[in-house]
Amino acid sequence: MNTCGATPPIGRGANINPPNRFESQHLSLDPADAEWCDCPPEERPNPRTQFFFDASESLLTRNQSPDVGFEYGLNPYRGCEHGCAYCFARPFHEYLGWSSGLDFETKILVKLRAPELLRRELGAPRWQPQLIAMSGVTDCYQPAERHFRLSRHCLEVCAELRHPISIITKNALVTRDLDVLRELARWHCVRVNFSVTTLDSTLAGKLEPRASRPPARLNAIRELSAAGIPVGVMVAPTIPGLTDHELPGILAAAAAAGARQAGYIVLRLPYSVKDVFLRWLDDHEPDKKARVVERLRALRGGSLYDSDWAQRWSGQGIWAEHLRRVFEIACRRHGLNDESPALSTEHFRRPGGNQLELF
């Protein structure tokens, strides 16, 4: 029974704004709170998306985690309208004074100067060309990209300078930029990875409400692969007790569509992400909540999250070993990870550099 906004707003993954761990006071804007029950609809909290200008003077962020396969990341947006209930990036919004719940998916910071900043940073004399990962945090092809086109313009900078970049997304919008991706592929400077959590479109619509549905992602893999763009799949996150049984099927479908590399990550619930996700289970999969929580604790040494670099991606124990074996067998069966060619820095050229560098 839907009473007083108890279900999440349409198109949103979170139904709460959990307290910000850096703030001493918390204003609750949960539509399910009793105080809102007698309000007319126009006076209840408004979940419409708001966009804000991010005035950052730098773009590339340096990552020093030993378990991440890149050193520099590029994120044109902060916050993500995809609204994935499990998103590990939600707590980053707390550094802005907002919440990791509805705020994360309705208050989006836009780096309008991203292409300009990227050109400046790649042109600096001290910059050594190396792989840049676009959207190691929030999705670079989230709905805002249709209007702002910042990811495309950043790719155009990389194509002009022949600088290697990898992309991870769960939005088929990336196919819009096939022309730029082809140019990057000419110089072995691009790889696109699609995050696929489930093949069940109904479940995906609840879990990742504004991301492309699974068939659209598979079609995008097929289209990019046919165009000669190296494509991979990340089964991320694998949710124990909810989607982990789909691991072989997702890998098979992605390989059939043209993916050649694959990886997986077990669900992570840092900080207030656990509050958002556990509430999501209450709202959408209450009968499976106990099993999901039990499996998570088994994978995380009795806790819901373990930040240890050696464990956080895959977990530990018998369930972690089971997932690893299932993944490896499926990859061998479908020819995934047979080759993993590195992206090239050989043809990099600095903007406005000495023309002799071109010969």
C-alpha positions, 0 to 999 in steps of 0.5 A: 500500500502506497501511503504518504510517499512511503515508496521512493519517488519515481525515477529515484533510487534513494528514499531517504537523506541519511545524516551527513557524518560531517554535520552536527545537525540534520534536516530530514526531507524524507517524504515518508516522515509523519510530518509530511503526511498532511501536507498537500503534494505541492508542499512536500519535498521536491525531488527534481534535479538541480544543477550547480556550477562546479568552479574547481580549478583542476580536473584530474584527480590522483588516486593512490589506492594500490588496488585500483588500476589507474592513477589519474581519474576524470569526473565531469560531474559530481553526484549522479542522476542514475540513482543507483541504490548501491553507489559507493560514491554517494558519501562523497556528497557529504563533503559538499554539505549534502546527503548521500541519499536523495541529495546525491542524485538530485543535486548535480555539480557540473564542471563546465570548464572540464574540457578547458582544464583537461587541455591545460593539464595535459599540456603542462610540461610536467605531465607524463602521458598515462592512462586516465580513467573517465568516471572512476566515481560518478558516471560520465554519461549520466542523463546530464551529459545529453545537455552539457556534452562535457564527456564528449568534449573531454574525449575530443581533447584526448583525440586531438592530443592522442592521449589514452583514456578508459571509460566506464559507464552504464549508459548507452549514450556513449554510442552517441560519441562513436565518431570520437571513439573511432578516432581514439581507437585509431591510435590505440587510445581508448577502451570502454567498459560497461557496468552490468549489474543484472539482466533483469530489466524490472530489477534494474529499473528499481535498482538503477532507475535512470541508467540504461536498461540491460538490453540497451547496454548490451546493444551498445557493447555490440555497436562499439565492438562492431566499430572496432572499439575495445569493449569490456564488461564489469559485473559491478556490483555483484550483490550476494543473495540478489544478483550473484546468481546472474554472474555467468549469464551476464558474462555470456551475454556481454561476450556474445555482444562483443566484450573481450575483457571482464571483471567483477566487484562485490557490493560495497557499502561504505558509510551511509551507503548501507543506510540507503541500500538497506532501505532500498531492500525494505522498499523493493526486496523485503523478502530477500533482505535477510539473505542479502545481509547474511551473505554480505556479512559472510563476505565481509568478516561479519561486518557489512563493509571492510575497507581493507585494500586486499578484501574490499573488491572481492570479499573473503571466505567461502562465498568469495572463493565461490564467486571467484571460481564462477567468474574464472570458469565463465571467462574461460568458457566465453574467451574473456580476458584472453588478451588485455592490450595496454593503451598507447601513449606513443602518439601523444602530442602536447597542445601547441607543442613544437611541430618537430614532435610530430615527425 
